[in-house]
């Protein structure tokens, strides 16, 4: 999957970094091809590829379902996870400096996962999510243990306006002593949205502070929607 690495390397990472600092998220042009998106969607019915399935309504997470991939990850997912991590780690470490933390994120995904495994976080976290008409995902954060990488990404596998309507990607930022700010992002097949896992640094009158962010999906009005979520830290 060297081609995935090349596609990611060709992204305008300066623009990605600028958007992450300013808004807590960044959109890319399509990275996956329609055929690759279809390949991932077709995996959803293959139970052997997954370690667990979650019915969102059962846990009051929303309406829909998702499945966590089992190890080894599909080569396409592994390539995205491995190749996207280093430039995001560089941004994440700049965030840690701004916030004055003592955290330093490793330069490679392998080193991050080694840190996760030493803390008992050994289960892979990339997942496929599936929604039908009326489905939605409540606002949440993907935290699975003590080790948390501050950025993650979602790849959109279905065609807006063809396979489904509605179902915007949602981000809500909590601001101190102010009302929360929301973003609704209508996405295209194959593109990535890179966004903060838990909080982002924001420049205030007294220096940098943490602005907590949560993400979700608005109600699907028609059709079927699939997405790939790539979280870099593993779970307990």
Phi, psi and omega in degrees: 000038178299331181297322177297316178300318180294318179298317179293321179296331181280352178295155176279087185290337174295317178292320177301312181298317180299316181293321179297318178294321186278322188238346183085004175206163176214142175257149175242164166295169178305130178256320177267146177280163175304321179296320179293321176298315178298323178299317180291318178300320181295338179289341190301328181274000182263093186301333183294341182277352190237150179265337178196156178234140181237124171273110188297324182294325180301323182259007181062033175274345186147209174227119183150193177208160176212159181227134176273131177296144171274161172278145354286147179292152171306145187302324179296316180292318179298319180296317177299314184295315183290318186278331179283337187296310187303312178294330178286328177296322178297318177293317181301321180290328174295321177299317181297322177297314180300321183275354177071029178272170177262010185278134173232117181277136180301159183280341182237153177297322180303318180290323177297315181294326175299319177296317177300313185294326177291341177258014177084008179262095189242357184264130179296145186249347175303143187212157170253136180243143186226130178228142169250175181308133184092349181282156179198168179231122179295155179297136185199176171231146182263083181245126188235010182164193183289327180272118181228119173276134193280001179228151176211177180216156174235136175247134188262118191263341183256164185262113177297135180084349177242300179278333184201163170232156184077210175061042177290150174281130186247141172226134178231126180253126177273127182245135182296135178056031178206164178287155181291153179247132182245152174231135173243120190244116176271118191251163179247157182302133175090346181279161177250145162243121177260132187208166182287141180282320188227305178206165178229158177281137177230135180281121178244182182297334181249023180111196182280143175222164180273126173252112181288141178229144174234158181228160179191196181223133177286169186297133176283126183271332182200147168087206185226136184230129175239143174221157174251124175256130178242106176255138190271326176278150177273174186245160174284000000 
